[in-house]
Amino acid sequence: MGMAEIINLRHARKARARTVADTTAAANRAKFGRTGAERAADEQARAAIERTLDGARREE
């Protein structure tokens, strides 16, 4: 019968924590990591849509 691989539990725990942190960081980069130019372009597009809708609104 072969011997089991000996692992240091502290190293395994830290490695797992690093993996979780990397996954969380990647999700946050995708969610919040936009440049100022991207934010400005989205704001301009939103403002243009809002102006178009306001212009097409009927007066009651």
C-alpha positions as CSV (number, residue, x, y, z in Angstrom):
1,M,0.0,0.0,0.0
2,G,1.4,3.4,-1.0
3,M,1.8,6.3,1.4
4,A,-0.5,9.3,1.2
5,E,0.9,12.6,0.1
6,I,1.7,14.8,3.1
7,I,0.3,18.4,2.8
8,N,0.6,21.4,5.0
9,L,-2.9,22.4,5.9
10,R,-1.9,26.0,6.3
11,H,-0.6,26.1,2.8
12,A,-3.7,24.4,1.5
13,R,-6.0,26.9,3.3
14,K,-4.0,29.9,2.0
15,A,-4.1,28.5,-1.5
16,R,-7.9,28.1,-1.3
17,A,-8.3,31.6,0.1
18,R,-6.1,33.0,-2.8
19,T,-8.3,31.2,-5.3
20,V,-11.5,32.7,-3.8
21,A,-9.9,36.1,-3.7
22,D,-8.9,35.9,-7.3
23,T,-12.4,34.9,-8.4
24,T,-13.9,37.7,-6.4
25,A,-11.4,40.2,-7.9
26,A,-12.2,39.1,-11.4
27,A,-15.9,39.5,-10.8
28,N,-15.3,43.0,-9.4
29,R,-13.1,44.0,-12.3
30,A,-15.9,43.0,-14.7
31,K,-18.5,44.8,-12.7
32,F,-16.7,48.0,-11.7
33,G,-13.6,48.2,-13.9
34,R,-14.7,50.7,-16.5
35,T,-12.7,53.6,-17.7
36,G,-13.8,57.2,-17.4
37,A,-14.3,57.4,-21.2
38,E,-16.6,54.3,-21.1
39,R,-18.6,55.9,-18.3
40,A,-18.8,59.2,-20.1
41,A,-19.9,57.5,-23.4
42,D,-22.7,55.6,-21.5
43,E,-23.8,58.8,-19.8
44,Q,-24.0,60.6,-23.2
45,A,-25.9,57.8,-24.7
46,R,-28.4,57.7,-21.8
47,A,-28.8,61.5,-22.0
48,A,-29.5,61.3,-25.8
49,I,-32.1,58.6,-25.3
50,E,-33.7,60.7,-22.5
51,R,-33.8,63.8,-24.7
52,T,-35.4,61.8,-27.5
53,L,-38.1,60.4,-25.2
54,D,-38.8,63.8,-23.7
55,G,-39.1,65.3,-27.2
56,A,-41.6,62.6,-28.3
57,R,-43.7,63.0,-25.1
58,R,-47.2,64.3,-25.7
59,E,-48.5,67.2,-23.7
60,E,-51.7,66.5,-21.8
